[in-house]
Amino acid sequence: MMNSAADQLLVFVLLINILILGTRRTKIAIRAIATQGIVLGLLPLLTHSFQSHILIITIFVLLAKGVLIPWLLLGALKKIESNEDLQPFFGYSGNIMSGAVTTVLAFVFAAKLPLAAMHQGSLIVPAALATILAGFIALASRRKAINQVLGYLLLENGIFIFGLLLTEAMPLMVEAGALLDLIAGIFVMGLIIKQINREFASIDTSRMTALREVE
């Protein structure tokens, strides 16, 4: 029963990946990443026996991924005050297709890994790979800096799913340290986005390629 519930949540995580890659509204993407964070926070309780450090990880992840980080991103989005609809380099349909293809490839590749054989019947390994690949797609295709932050979050979420396989032996401070680094990175990214918005008319990172050294 617990494995079935965990697998259902992991399928939901994969659907959220596609939503983030395909939506044109940044606010929806932020809310989707918040929902994904809440789902990931619940997974340790479903994949492992109840222990005090598992409960602490769950509470910490729910607060960090589900509340704090999305709140910081929404605050940064309000400060940007930009209504630019910057289409991804591959287009929205291209992003969705890329996400679907990489998800299928993740399942194919995961089936050949020894780690997956040790957890046969579980979606943890393919879901982790698919989420990491979705993060790479978001980073490569998105043109707004804040959308690229969402790509980093997808990458971290994929790594967190991998960490579920090691939760029993994983020290709490390792995961806490990773999340604190992520929060610090988002603070820095928020400051950079605010500065870009203040100094320039656009937050399209692709325009930085137009910069040329002045002799």
Beta strands, then each sheet from edge to edge (+ up, - down):
end
